């Protein structure tokens, strides 16, 4: 199957949050086979997990990363094409006085150069990037 979506950290984290978003969970079940994550998203997830104290929560998150995330989704690299696109966009946005977080640029670049829709709970954070398609799978976003 051809990939269609790149999942942001907010989407991957939603199913294991204290109150999982039903819309995100449903869409992951329906569309998970055509989804991927970017290497910077894996970094954010591993980093966040490893910052926790050892215990039940950290163990559960490590198991989720290993058994669900890494087992279910291809991990796309931040490669030469992504770096070039990101460099152009970062310079353009800074010249407009609208800089964005570096990692958001990496994730946006991976989605753009792979022709994927970026799925995030934070579409406004990615709206500044040129020619980047985004979706919000949150149930609350669908209600608005």
Secondary structure as GFF3:
##gff-version 3
##sequence-region A 1 144
A	DSSP	beta_strand	5	7	.	.	.	ID=ss1
A	DSSP	alpha_helix	9	14	.	.	.	ID=ss2
A	DSSP	alpha_helix	22	31	.	.	.	ID=ss3
A	DSSP	three_ten_helix	32	34	.	.	.	ID=ss4
A	DSSP	beta_strand	35	38	.	.	.	ID=ss5
A	DSSP	alpha_helix	39	50	.	.	.	ID=ss6
A	DSSP	alpha_helix	56	64	.	.	.	ID=ss7
A	DSSP	pi_helix	65	69	.	.	.	ID=ss8
A	DSSP	alpha_helix	70	72	.	.	.	ID=ss9
A	DSSP	beta_strand	74	76	.	.	.	ID=ss10
A	DSSP	alpha_helix	80	95	.	.	.	ID=ss11
A	DSSP	alpha_helix	102	113	.	.	.	ID=ss12
A	DSSP	beta_strand	117	119	.	.	.	ID=ss13
A	DSSP	alpha_helix	123	126	.	.	.	ID=ss14
A	DSSP	beta_strand	134	135	.	.	.	ID=ss15
A	DSSP	alpha_helix	139	143	.	.	.	ID=ss16
###
